[in-house]
Every structure is written in structure tokens, then in C-alpha cells.
Amino acid sequence: MAIENPFYTPEVHGPYELYSLGDFPLDEGGVLPDLQLAYTTVGTLNEARDNAILIPTWYSGTHEVMQRVYVGPERALDPNRYFIIIVNQIGNGLSSSPHNVDGAHAGPNFPKVRISDDVRAQERLVRELFGIERLALVVGGSMGAQQVWEWAVRFPEMVRRAAPIAGTAQNTPHDFLYTQNLIDAITHDPGWNNGAYADPSEVVSGLRLHGRFAAVMGWSTEWFKQEHWRRTGDFATLEDFQREFTEGYHEPLDPNSLLSMAWKWQRSDVARNTDGDLQAALGRITATVFAMPISQDMFFPPRDVAYEVAMVPHGELRVIESIDGHMGLMATDPGYLPQVEVNLRELLAIER
């Protein structure tokens, strides 16, 4: 049965709408009954319906952080110029997720969802709800970038421009193993009880450890050496930062939702569209692609992104320099967003 969690509410994440796609067949098999996609929009869709930008969400994140960090007047993603749709990925706590569905698919019985399912669902949303046949841009970070790559490969005729930030088209074995540590942190907590907990607080030890694992790889080694954690808040020690910021962020999250997202993170692979041939998959992309890895990212290192974008017909590598590593996505480094803004403005100015 559904579990109420006050973290996953409009009071925390801001207003959003739900779009029902009915019973949704999944690539891994089976059906997710009455799939609900949580989304928000800013800006106005023009008469030609050609000014739409789609932003998918990352692991543990919702539309709130994407809108707050990346969207705004006089920004590259300006709602005065563009109609911006931010869609919460399946399993993230606001769209259909293990804790907010009832019946046979609730909790640990929530079906296996892939990145491809997210993108197929999002395609239906933009086409059925808004009548959009082509997107001016698809942009997202981390797991959002995985969805951007899938969009560009699966629906090349719909994507004019793509900007995957800090994410690969095909997950690497190293990142698979790292993500498994995030999973294990939760599942090794006795309170998890094979996913049959009554309240997320029963798994608080696993959630805290999950957060610590995320911090070790999320921030760069140099970030820790230079004590840049001091600029994230009023913390006297690194341990204070870990306890109050890292653990504090993860404690209210739903464990089964994190596990659902982590499973699909591990298996993100656009080559599933072309019988395992990555070059063939990336060669299908007709969009102009600016791939933006973060220089000191240990989740998705620039070399992995460089290898992939070289196979994209109209692709460019645009490395974002930041000591913050993968967590730079949250714009904790004041030098991060200006670089992203320059790239997005240039990309949106390209006519295709």
C-alpha cells in the first residue's frame, strides 16, 4: 500500500501537475497501471509549437531543483522566450513511484523501469498533452543526461538540439559498481526488511550511509582537500558537513524509490536501440549535441563522454571546469553556471 511521505509534496517541491498515461507497458516486461507523470511548465508555448524545451530530472532530484538552478529570465533557459517542461522521472517520488502507488505494484513490488520507459512516457506527454512534434532542446544532468541521450537516439526526428550534462549514453562498468554501493547501503540496513518497511525512518541508517557514499564520489578529491565544504553552509568540521548536509539531504527520501532509480541508472544504454551497437545508436542522432561533462566528475568522467560524443554526427565536447565534481550540477561552484550558460546560449542559437 502507499506510504505517506511529507517530503514528496508541493509544499517541499513547489506546484506540479500529474498526467495519466493509463496502463503503461514497460520494456523490461509487464505493465505499470495508471502511470502518472509529475511535471511543471514555465513560459508560453508559441503558435508554431517550436519553442519547447524539455528537462528531465536526475537521481533523487525533482523539478524544483532543475527549475531553481537552471531556469530563469535573462538566462539561456528563459521562460520569456521558451516553453519549458520539466518532467519528473518515474520512481523519483512525485511521478509514479514505489511508495505512492497502491495495490500489487506498491513498495518492493514496483516493476523494473528503464530510462527508455521514461523517455517513451515523456514523448507521449509532450505530444498528447501539448501537441509538440519537435523540441527545440532537451537538456538534463546526470540521470537527466542519460534521458537526454535516449531522447536523441530513440526520437531523432523530435530533437533539434541536445545538451547532456555530466552523464553518458551508455553506463560504464565502473559506474555500475559504484551505484551498486548506493544500493547496498540501503538493502543492508535490517530496517529495509526486503522493502517491506512501514516508514522510511525505519531505514534511516541505510539512507545516511547511502548519502556518505554519494558524497565520497560526488565531490572531487581536491574539493575535500581545499575544504570547499565550508562554502555549502555554516559547518565547523567536515564531520558536521557529512552529518548535517550529506545525511540530512538523504534522510527524508524513500528507500524503494532510490532503489528503483538506481537500478535503471545502472542499466542506461542507448545501444539497446541498435542491438548493442553503440556507434550505430549514436550515429542515428540528427540533433546538434553539446555534451558537457564536468572536469573532475568521478561518476561520469570527461574521457567517457568524449569517447561517445566522437560518434555523434553533429556532436561537440564542452568540458565544464569545476572542482566540485559531479555535485557541481547543483551550482555550488560559482564558476559552474556561467560556463553552462555560454554553451546553452550558443547551442540554442544554432539553426537546425
C-alpha positions in Angstrom: 0.0 0.0 0.0 1.0 3.6 -0.4 3.2 5.3 2.2 2.7 8.9 3.0 5.9 10.9 3.0 5.7 14.7 3.6 8.9 15.2 1.6 7.2 14.4 -1.6 4.6 17.2 -1.6 4.1 20.5 -3.4 4.9 22.3 -0.1 8.5 21.0 -0.5 9.0 20.9 -4.2 6.6 23.5 -5.5 3.5 23.0 -7.6 3.2 20.4 -10.3 0.6 18.6 -12.4 0.0 15.0 -13.0 -0.6 13.5 -16.4 -2.0 10.0 -16.6 -0.8 7.7 -19.4 -3.0 4.8 -18.3 -1.6 1.3 -18.2 1.9 1.6 -19.5 3.8 -1.3 -20.9 7.4 -1.5 -19.7 10.5 -2.5 -21.7 11.5 -5.0 -19.0 8.1 -6.6 -19.3 4.8 -6.2 -17.5 2.7 -3.1 -17.2 2.7 -0.2 -14.7 -1.0 0.6 -14.1 -2.2 4.1 -14.4 1.3 5.7 -14.9 1.3 9.2 -13.5 4.0 11.7 -14.7 4.5 14.7 -12.5 5.6 17.8 -14.4 5.6 21.5 -14.3 5.8 24.1 -17.1 7.1 27.7 -17.2 6.7 30.1 -20.2 4.3 30.0 -23.1 4.1 27.6 -26.0 4.1 29.7 -29.2 1.7 29.2 -32.0 4.2 27.3 -34.1 4.8 25.0 -31.1 8.6 25.1 -31.9 9.9 26.8 -28.7 9.6 23.9 -26.3 12.4 22.8 -24.1 12.3 19.5 -22.1 14.2 19.0 -18.9 14.2 15.5 -17.3 15.3 15.1 -13.6 18.3 13.4 -12.0 18.7 10.8 -9.3 16.8 11.8 -6.1 16.0 15.3 -7.7 12.7 16.8 -8.7 11.5 19.6 -11.0 12.2 22.0 -8.1 16.0 21.9 -8.3 16.1 21.9 -12.1 13.9 25.0 -12.2 15.7 26.8 -9.4 19.2 26.2 -10.7 18.8 26.3 -14.5 15.7 28.3 -15.5 15.0 32.0 -15.2 14.5 35.3 -17.0 17.6 36.5 -18.9 19.1 33.0 -18.6 19.7 30.7 -21.5 16.6 28.8 -20.5 14.5 31.9 -20.4 10.7 31.3 -19.8 10.1 34.6 -21.6 11.4 33.0 -24.8 10.8 29.3 -24.3 8.1 26.9 -23.1 9.9 24.8 -20.6 8.6 21.4 -19.5 10.3 19.8 -16.5 9.3 16.1 -16.1 10.0 14.1 -13.0 11.4 10.7 -13.9 9.4 7.6 -13.0 10.2 6.4 -9.5 11.5 9.8 -8.2 8.8 10.2 -5.6 6.4 12.6 -7.4 5.7 10.6 -10.6 4.5 7.0 -10.1 6.9 5.5 -7.5 7.1 2.6 -5.1 5.7 4.5 -2.2 2.9 6.4 -3.9 1.1 3.6 -5.7 -1.4 1.1 -4.3 -2.1 -2.5 -5.0 0.1 -5.2 -6.3 2.8 -2.8 -7.6 3.4 -0.9 -4.3 6.7 -0.9 -2.4 9.2 -3.7 -3.2 6.9 -5.0 -5.9 7.2 -1.8 -8.0 8.2 -3.1 -11.5 11.7 -2.6 -13.1 11.7 0.6 -15.1 14.3 1.6 -17.6 15.5 5.0 -18.9 13.8 4.0 -22.2 10.4 3.8 -20.4 10.9 7.3 -19.0 11.6 8.7 -22.5 8.7 6.9 -24.1 6.4 8.2 -21.4 7.8 11.8 -21.8 7.3 11.6 -25.6 3.7 10.8 -25.1 3.3 13.6 -22.6 4.7 16.3 -24.9 2.9 15.0 -28.0 -0.5 14.2 -26.4 -0.8 17.0 -23.9 0.9 19.8 -25.7 0.7 18.8 -29.4 4.5 19.2 -29.7 6.1 17.4 -32.6 9.7 18.8 -32.3 11.6 20.0 -29.3 14.0 23.0 -29.5 16.2 21.4 -26.9 16.4 18.5 -24.5 18.7 19.2 -21.6 19.4 17.4 -18.3 22.1 16.5 -15.9 23.3 13.1 -14.6 20.4 10.7 -14.9 18.7 13.5 -16.7 21.6 13.4 -19.2 21.0 9.7 -19.6 17.5 10.5 -20.6 18.7 13.2 -23.0 20.9 10.7 -24.8 18.0 8.3 -25.0 15.8 11.0 -26.4 18.3 11.9 -29.1 18.7 8.3 -30.2 15.1 7.0 -29.8 13.3 10.0 -31.3 15.9 11.8 -33.5 13.2 13.4 -35.6 11.8 15.2 -32.5 15.1 16.6 -31.0 16.7 19.6 -32.7 19.3 20.1 -30.0 20.5 18.1 -27.1 22.6 19.0 -24.0 23.5 16.1 -21.8 25.4 17.5 -18.7 27.5 15.1 -16.6 26.1 11.9 -18.0 26.9 9.2 -20.5 24.9 7.5 -23.2 26.0 4.0 -22.1 26.7 3.4 -18.4 30.2 2.1 -17.7 31.1 -1.0 -15.6 32.8 1.2 -13.0 29.7 3.4 -12.6 27.6 0.3 -12.4 29.7 -1.0 -9.5 29.7 2.4 -7.8 25.9 2.6 -8.0 25.7 -0.9 -6.5 27.3 0.5 -3.4 24.5 3.0 -3.1 22.0 0.2 -3.4 23.8 -2.0 -0.9 23.9 0.8 1.7 20.1 0.7 1.8 19.5 -3.0 1.4 22.0 -4.0 4.1 20.1 -2.0 6.7 17.9 -4.5 8.6 15.2 -1.9 8.7 14.8 -2.1 4.9 13.1 -5.5 5.5 13.3 -6.5 1.8 11.5 -3.3 1.0 8.5 -4.0 3.3 9.2 -1.2 5.8 6.2 0.8 7.1 8.0 4.2 7.2 11.3 5.4 5.6 12.6 6.3 9.1 13.0 2.6 9.7 15.8 2.6 7.1 17.5 5.8 8.3 20.9 4.1 8.9 20.9 2.9 5.3 19.9 6.3 4.0 22.6 8.0 5.9 25.2 5.6 4.6 23.9 6.0 1.1 24.4 9.7 1.4 28.0 9.3 2.6 28.8 7.0 -0.3 27.3 9.6 -2.7 29.5 12.3 -1.2 32.7 10.4 -1.5 32.4 10.1 -5.3 30.1 13.1 -5.8 32.6 15.7 -4.7 36.2 15.7 -6.1 39.3 14.8 -4.0 40.6 18.3 -4.4 37.3 19.7 -3.2 37.8 17.9 0.0 41.4 18.9 0.3 40.6 22.5 -0.1 37.8 22.3 2.3 35.2 23.7 -0.1 32.5 22.1 2.0 32.8 25.2 4.1 31.0 27.2 1.4 28.0 24.9 1.4 26.9 26.1 4.8 27.9 27.0 8.3 29.8 23.9 9.2 32.7 23.8 11.7 34.1 20.5 10.6 33.9 18.0 7.7 32.0 15.6 10.0 29.4 18.4 10.6 29.0 18.7 6.9 28.6 15.0 6.4 26.1 14.7 9.2 24.0 17.8 8.6 24.3 18.3 4.8 25.0 14.9 3.3 23.0 12.7 5.6 20.4 15.4 6.1 19.6 15.5 2.4 19.1 11.8 2.1 17.2 11.0 5.3 13.7 12.0 4.1 13.9 10.1 0.8 12.1 6.9 0.1 14.4 3.9 0.0 12.5 1.9 -2.5 12.3 4.9 -4.8 16.0 5.4 -4.6 16.5 1.7 -5.4 14.2 1.9 -8.4 16.1 4.8 -9.9 19.5 3.3 -9.1 18.5 0.1 -11.0 17.8 2.0 -14.2 20.8 4.3 -13.7 23.0 1.2 -13.7 21.4 -0.1 -17.0 21.2 3.1 -19.0 22.3 2.2 -22.5 21.2 3.8 -25.8 22.8 0.8 -27.7 19.7 -1.2 -26.7 18.0 0.6 -29.6 20.5 -0.9 -32.1 21.1 -4.5 -30.8 24.1 -3.5 -28.7 25.9 -1.4 -31.3 26.8 1.9 -29.6 28.3 3.5 -32.7 25.1 2.7 -34.7 22.9 4.1 -31.9 24.9 7.4 -31.6 25.1 7.6 -35.4 21.3 7.9 -35.5 21.3 11.3 -33.7 20.4 14.2 -36.0 20.4 16.8 -33.3 23.2 19.2 -32.6 24.7 17.9 -29.4 26.8 19.7 -26.8 27.9 17.1 -24.3 29.1 18.8 -21.1 31.0 16.6 -18.7 32.4 18.2 -15.5 36.1 18.2 -15.4 36.6 16.4 -12.0 33.4 14.3 -12.1 34.1 10.8 -10.8 30.6 9.4 -11.7 30.9 10.3 -15.4 34.5 11.3 -16.2 35.1 13.5 -19.3 37.0 10.7 -21.1 33.9 8.5 -21.1 31.8 11.3 -22.6 34.5 12.2 -25.1 34.5 8.6 -26.4 30.8 8.7 -27.0 30.4 12.2 -28.4 33.0 11.5 -31.1 30.5 9.1 -32.6 27.7 11.7 -32.9 27.5 13.3 -36.3 26.8 16.8 -35.0 28.4 16.4 -31.6 30.8 18.6 -29.6 32.6 18.0 -26.3 32.3 21.0 -24.0 34.0 20.3 -20.7 32.8 22.3 -17.7 35.7 23.1 -15.4 34.7 22.7 -11.8 36.5 21.5 -8.7 33.0 20.4 -7.3 32.9 17.3 -9.5 29.6 15.7 -10.1 27.9 17.7 -7.4 28.7 20.8 -9.4 25.4 20.1 -11.0 23.8 21.9 -8.1 25.8 25.1 -8.9 27.6 25.1 -5.6 30.7 26.3 -7.6 30.1 29.9 -8.6 32.1 29.3 -11.8 29.9 26.4 -13.0 26.7 28.0 -14.2 28.4 30.8 -16.3 30.1 28.0 -18.4 26.9 26.1 -18.8 25.0 29.3 -19.8 27.6 30.2 -22.5 27.2 26.7 -24.0 23.4 26.6 -23.9 23.1 30.1 -25.5 25.5 29.0 -28.3 23.6 25.8 -28.8 20.2 27.4 -28.9 21.5 29.9 -31.5 22.3 27.1 -33.9 19.7 26.6 -36.6 18.9 23.0 -37.4 
